[in-house]
Amino acid sequence: MSTRPYVAAAALFALAVLLAVSACSRQPATSPDLRNLERPDPGPSTPKDTVPVPPPPPVPTPILPIAFAGADSAFPGTTAHLRWAVGNESSAPFRVDYSLECTLPWPGFPIAGHVDVAAESVAPLSTPVNVPANAVEGMVEFIMTVTRPNGISPTTTEGSLRVWTNEPPPPPPPPPIQPVLFVGADSAHAGGAVTLAWTLINESQTPFTMQWTLESLHAWAGYPVSGTVSLPAGGSANLSTTSSVPDTAGPGPRRARITVSRPSGLPPASTDGLFDVFR
């Protein structure tokens, strides 16, 4: 029997398999390109778990040996209270002695006492204050001094108290009285005379004679000019002084100064007068 037909069939089968494999390995033009597909987004990265660092502890408030904590307002003839905070910053309790003074001469001061303060703590202290019946309205200052054991230096702080009254405030003091005042002057011409008007005042309760002296502030001839005026107690008088103007005086404003002397230890006083010179 001949084997040729079998060999030919086997060759045809092998060729058909080869063509089929070659066709499968080719990608049609209409097929999508899977190489360009995006990979799925894995999402935001999750950081590793960390333990937060705790904040530093707050700085403890320092304990002061003594501090003013306030006061009540008060009326004359009543009792007010000043409040204080007495501190002990040490690790052992101790006793604190205190002394309260008033900056005004109120009776009953200084006020002394003591308070026991626990370790590392602050103890409140209230000091009653008797307000005098004649106290005037306004702020009153106090000084508190505490003394602690173990050779610690005394510590001082200040406090205040408001006093109210139903009386109106006292009137302001009267202005000081000027013994001599300039009133006015006539215009003057070079080579002529000038008259200046003044008022002299006696603020004392005793009549006296006032001495006055007029001088030029321009080194003019004929000066100084002096005289006296009798003044009643608490009274005043007008004074006119006439003096020459040199013919060499230039035009413009000029000044003369009057000085008065008084008895009974009253100090001298002076003031200036202004006048114009024309040519």
C-alpha positions in Angstrom: 0.0 0.0 0.0 1.4 3.5 -0.9 2.1 6.1 2.0 2.1 9.2 -0.2 -1.5 10.1 0.4 -0.9 10.2 4.2 2.2 12.3 3.9 0.4 14.8 1.7 -2.5 15.0 4.2 -0.1 15.6 7.1 1.6 18.4 5.2 -1.7 20.0 4.4 -2.8 19.8 8.1 0.5 21.3 9.3 0.1 24.2 6.8 -3.5 24.9 8.0 -2.3 25.0 11.6 0.5 27.4 10.8 -1.9 29.8 9.0 -4.4 29.7 11.8 -1.7 30.6 14.4 -0.4 33.4 12.2 -3.9 34.8 11.9 -4.6 34.8 15.6 -1.3 36.7 16.4 -2.4 39.6 14.1 -4.6 42.4 15.7 -7.4 43.8 13.5 -7.3 47.5 12.8 -10.6 47.9 14.5 -9.5 46.3 17.8 -8.8 48.6 20.7 -5.2 49.0 21.8 -5.2 47.6 25.3 -1.7 48.9 25.9 -2.9 52.5 26.1 -5.6 51.7 28.8 -4.9 53.6 32.0 -4.3 51.7 35.1 -6.9 52.2 37.9 -6.2 55.0 40.3 -5.1 53.4 43.6 -6.5 56.5 45.4 -4.6 58.8 47.8 -1.8 57.2 49.7 -2.6 56.5 53.3 0.2 57.8 55.6 1.5 55.5 58.2 -0.1 55.8 61.6 1.8 58.2 63.9 1.4 59.2 67.5 0.9 63.0 68.0 3.4 64.7 70.2 1.6 66.1 73.3 1.9 69.9 73.8 4.2 71.1 76.6 2.5 71.6 80.0 1.4 75.2 80.8 3.7 77.3 82.8 2.4 77.5 86.3 1.3 81.0 87.5 3.9 82.4 89.9 2.8 82.8 93.5 3.4 86.3 94.7 4.1 87.0 98.4 1.4 89.7 98.5 -0.9 91.2 95.9 -3.8 93.7 96.1 -7.1 92.1 95.1 -9.5 95.1 95.3 -11.5 97.2 97.7 -15.0 98.4 98.5 -15.9 102.0 97.9 -16.9 103.8 101.2 -18.5 106.9 102.6 -17.0 108.9 105.5 -17.8 107.4 108.9 -18.2 103.9 107.5 -16.0 100.8 107.4 -14.5 99.5 104.1 -12.5 96.4 103.3 -9.3 96.0 101.5 -8.7 92.6 99.9 -5.3 91.0 99.5 -3.8 87.6 98.3 -1.0 86.3 100.5 1.2 83.7 98.8 3.4 80.9 99.9 5.5 79.4 97.1 7.5 77.1 99.4 6.8 73.4 100.1 6.1 74.0 103.7 3.2 75.9 105.4 4.1 79.0 107.4 2.7 82.1 109.1 2.9 85.5 107.5 2.8 88.7 109.5 1.4 91.8 107.9 1.3 95.6 108.6 -1.1 98.0 106.7 -0.4 101.7 106.6 -2.4 104.6 105.2 -0.7 107.4 103.2 -3.1 109.9 104.9 -3.0 110.6 108.6 -6.1 108.5 109.4 -6.4 107.2 113.0 -6.0 103.5 113.7 -3.0 102.9 111.5 -0.8 100.9 111.2 -3.0 97.8 111.3 -1.1 94.6 112.1 -2.0 90.9 112.1 -1.0 87.5 110.7 -2.4 84.8 108.4 -1.4 81.1 108.1 -0.7 80.1 104.5 -0.5 76.4 103.3 2.3 75.2 101.2 2.3 76.3 97.5 -1.0 78.1 97.9 -2.5 81.6 98.2 -4.6 82.7 101.2 -7.2 85.5 101.0 -6.9 88.3 103.5 -9.5 91.1 104.2 -8.5 94.1 106.2 -11.3 96.3 107.5 -10.6 100.1 107.4 -12.5 102.7 109.4 -13.0 105.7 107.2 -12.9 109.0 109.2 -16.1 111.1 109.3 -14.1 114.0 107.9 -12.6 112.1 105.0 -12.7 114.0 101.7 -13.7 112.5 98.4 -11.1 110.8 96.3 -8.7 107.9 96.1 -6.8 106.9 99.3 -3.6 104.9 99.0 -2.5 102.2 101.4 0.8 100.3 101.8 0.8 96.6 102.8 4.0 94.9 104.1 4.2 91.2 104.7 7.0 89.5 106.6 7.7 85.7 106.2 9.9 83.3 108.2 13.3 81.9 107.3 14.9 85.2 106.9 13.0 86.2 103.8 13.0 89.9 103.2 9.7 91.8 103.7 7.6 92.4 100.6 5.5 95.6 100.1 2.7 96.4 97.7 0.1 99.2 97.3 -3.7 99.2 97.4 -6.3 102.0 97.1 -9.7 102.8 98.4 -12.3 105.2 96.8 -14.1 107.5 99.2 -17.3 109.1 98.1 -19.1 112.1 99.8 -22.3 113.9 99.3 -20.6 117.2 99.6 -19.6 119.2 96.5 -15.9 119.4 95.8 -14.2 122.3 97.4 -13.7 125.4 95.1 -10.3 125.8 93.5 -8.0 128.2 95.3 -8.1 131.8 94.1 -5.5 132.8 91.6 -2.5 134.5 93.0 -2.7 138.3 93.2 -0.2 140.2 91.1 0.8 143.3 93.1 1.3 145.4 90.0 -0.5 145.3 86.6 0.2 147.2 83.4 -3.0 148.9 82.1 -1.9 150.8 79.0 0.2 153.6 77.5 0.0 156.5 75.1 2.0 156.6 71.9 5.2 158.6 72.1 7.4 160.5 69.7 11.1 160.6 69.8 12.2 163.6 71.9 8.9 163.7 73.7 7.4 162.0 76.7 5.5 158.8 77.3 2.8 158.1 80.0 2.2 154.6 81.2 -0.8 153.5 83.4 -0.4 150.9 86.2 -2.5 149.4 88.9 -0.9 148.7 92.3 -2.6 146.1 94.7 -2.3 145.4 98.4 -3.5 141.9 99.0 -2.6 142.0 102.7 -4.9 142.9 105.6 -2.7 145.8 106.6 -2.4 149.2 104.9 1.1 150.1 103.8 3.1 152.3 101.5 4.4 150.7 98.3 7.6 151.8 96.7 7.9 151.6 92.9 10.8 152.0 90.5 10.5 152.4 86.7 13.4 151.6 84.4 13.9 151.6 80.7 15.0 148.3 79.0 16.8 150.3 76.3 19.4 152.2 78.4 17.6 155.5 77.9 18.8 158.6 79.9 16.5 159.8 82.7 15.9 156.4 84.1 15.2 154.9 86.7 12.2 156.9 87.9 10.8 156.1 91.4 8.1 157.0 93.8 5.7 155.8 96.5 1.9 155.1 96.8 -0.1 154.5 99.9 -2.5 151.5 99.7 -5.3 150.6 102.0 -5.6 147.0 103.4 -6.9 144.7 100.6 -7.1 147.7 98.3 -5.6 149.1 95.1 -4.6 152.3 93.5 -3.9 153.6 90.0 -0.5 155.0 89.0 0.5 157.0 86.0 4.2 157.4 85.2 5.5 160.0 82.8 9.1 159.8 81.4 11.1 161.2 78.6 11.8 159.6 75.2 15.2 160.4 73.8 15.3 162.2 70.4 17.6 159.4 69.3 15.0 156.7 69.9 14.2 154.8 66.7 10.6 154.0 65.8 8.9 150.8 67.0 7.7 149.1 70.1 9.6 149.8 73.3 9.4 148.4 76.9 9.6 149.8 80.4 9.7 147.8 83.6 8.2 148.7 86.9 9.3 147.0 90.2 7.4 147.4 93.5 8.7 146.8 97.0 6.4 146.0 99.9 6.8 145.7 103.7 6.0 142.9 106.1 8.2 140.4 104.3 6.1 140.5 101.1 8.4 139.8 98.1 9.0 142.4 95.4 7.2 142.1 92.1 7.7 143.5 88.6 6.0 143.7 85.3 6.6 145.2 81.8 4.8 147.9 80.0 4.7 148.2 76.1 4.4 151.4 74.1 5.2 152.5 70.5 7.6 155.3 69.5 7.0 157.3 66.3 9.2 159.7 64.5 
